[in-house]
């Protein structure tokens, strides 16, 4: 008797489920404790968040201050206070910049909305900040009308240059057409044959600096609208080169442009002339007076921690009386057709030239300090290039890489012109750790349970002659494939590749080859395929949960109406076909919008799953439109049907029906759980994982992991182990095992009969439900004939 009780499959099932639940919960608690310990042991950042004051940010090892402030902690004023001039009012003006008046041109003027006047805030040679005189503009002048006055530059250069400066002072009002007109005007002001006065050229430098504050898209549109024969930008660049050799030993420094001239003495006896020009690091992103340094008679580059850019010009003394340098804070004037920039990292351009106007008569050595977000990006490669005025694009001819260090990139070119370093970056992805023990154990149990459930449903198909079996098999099949893909394919194989590359730490310093773009993405077609398959099979899984809900609704609520004709064929087309359409359409749309770079717009790099945000943020992400929205619709549908079934069938007690009054509380709970699992209701925990509070979110993370990684195991327990067919077969197996070990010694002719009698009595102890309630079982049980045979056998004894 004791041995038979020990073989009771319900007792064994309860013990096994209890042990598994305890193990999974213990792993979850253990993982939580380890995570909390790691967070507590993490050291705080070395720089306090409030270290940089007045809107400064900590970057590149120091505070980067806004224009109005400077100093180590951005606490020193760098502006002129608010001022008035007659009826004009000016706000605070950063040093080195022109401020616009609050008063604007009337709406009935050609220049409606533009400032009436500007005023320069400058710093004296003694370091004192002072306001310059007010320059009042003409409200009936526009950049287009100024362009028509180019022929009068020789006599009106100062007025024209001042008007151009005023019209470009408001960066928000600069248009692509305005860029073209303004560059034409200032290009002719710099033209030495136009005989513009020096003051007009200094103001023109300010105009160029203000233009470079316009958005990159403005310059891209300006370059696109200009014809192939339009040399406006090229003319400006060339004229600024020539202008840089005409200032003697002085400089003009503006926030985005610095021009420096160096005059050579005719008394020098040296055969060659070497000049080193450096741009020093400041506390802001703008060039300021004193940020450029010129050194003569040096023989090599000598960058230090404060150097951002340095160039060594070597030229023969023959007929050379001056050289010049121009620094551009960004490359907006140099619109390349071959190199495409996606990032917003500042790309400095340095020009060097001599008054001989012979680019091949000198050589340059250049060192650049790349500035980029080192927390998110890693420098992959670079190219030393110059701006080819003929092709209007970057070129590598005559330039070579000259090595690199952790902080600097070195180049050497055998001619003079405008130089730059084109860089390509790899994004530093934070690849997650491998699946933790909790996830691995949960998925392993689900895979095992789903496989056993599928086999059981197929083997017992003769007993289950309703469509419920087909829906459950399809649900388990899709969930099984998803779990296998998740366990073996969710990790990106690039994770190990990036680890090996990061150990080198230096960019490629080999051949000086032209780059095509500034970001490098190492493709992984296998990861993309896995992401698409995960996308498809998870959609299939949810679709089948929705179909299962619809089927139960027809069977339990609309019992008087038969299932629709060709129901199995219809639900199969929906369950396997609709998700395929969603995946194909999603991939097609992303590919048509992104071209060859579509992979990382569809999936993440960290894991082989859908991208969280697209080019336009979350609103354009494939995760939102092709997964979250369809899943939300299905879950809402399932929850509504779930509530209807719970209220109208499971927990409804009809006093006129004896069967419903006998249904135990435990039976109702088990039936509720079985519907909850197959409807995927526990997936609503994923929405609570979006809560901003970290403590709350981590609780829901582990709840989600616990309930959903073991979903396959739950289906196995509730829809296989709980069935009478499985219990009957399990009892036979346990009986045979008991006989083989000799622990049960019954007569061979009597043992089978007594075991069948005990199973029958055990099953009769559970109250029978009504016909509607019995449909909640995974299949229609037709084993009463077996039990009746047992009754007959028992009576004969």
Buried (B, 14 or more C-beta within 10 A) or exposed (E): EEEBEEBBBBEBBEEEBEEBEEBBEEBBEEBBEEBEEEEEEEEEEEEEEEBBEBEBEBBEEBBBBBBBBBBEBBBEBBBBEEBEBEEBEBEBBBBBBBBBBBEBBEEEBEBEEBBBBBBBBBBEEEEEBEBEEBBBBBBEBBBEBBBEBBEEBEEBBBBBBBBBBBBBBBBEBBEBBBBBBBBBBBBBBBBEEBEBBEEBBBBBBBBBBBBBBBEEEBBEBBBEEBEEEBBBBBBBBBBBBBBBBBBEEEBBBBBBBBBBBBBBEEEEEEEEBBBBBBBBBBBBBBBBBEBBBBBEEEEEBEBEEBBBBBBBBBBBBEEBEBBBBBBBBBBBBBBBEEBEBEBEBEBBBBBBBBBBEBBEBBBBBBBBBBBBBEEEBBBBBBBBBBBBBEEBBBBBEBBEBBEBEEEBBBBBBEBBBBBBBBBBBBBBBEBEEEBBEBBBBBBBBBBBBBBBBBEBBEEBEEBBEEBBBBBBBBBBBBBBBBBBBBBEBBBBEBBEEBEEBEEEEEBBBEEBEBBEBBBBEEEBEEBBBBBBBBBBBBBBBBBBBBBBBBBBBBBBBEEEEEBEEEBEEEBBEBBBEBBEEBBEEBBEBBBEEBEEEBBBBBBBBBBBBBBEBBEEEEEBBBBBBBBBEBBBEBBEBBBEBBEBBBEEBBBEEEEEBEBBEEBEEEBBEBBBBBBBBBBBBBBBBBEBBEEEEEEEEBBBBBBBBBBBBBBBBBBBBBBBBBBBBBBBBBBBEBBEEBBEEEEBEBEEEEBEBBBBBBBBEBBEEBEEBBEBBEBBBBBBBEBEEBBEEBEEBBEEE
